[in-house]
Amino acid sequence: MNKFIKIVGIIFSLLTIAIGLSILLFESSGADTRLSWMMVALNASLIFNGGAQYLIKQDKKGLFSVVAGTIILLFILIKFPF
């Protein structure tokens, strides 16, 4: 289970990098939509990577990452509906 959570966190991190590069290279149309998806992917990465750290070390930093990522993700989904 822990390896699965790590892999999902890495995938979301790579997705964030890919979307960020596409915004830098192709600034024509749809940059706002890609920016919104990048924020979602970044928070999902924070949630899954923090969850993996919490499952390994049982420390409060991982739990804080999960809670902060969830709160920011909810704010983004409410403020910027797709």
Helices and strands as residue ranges (DSSP letters): H 2-25, H 31-57, H 60-79
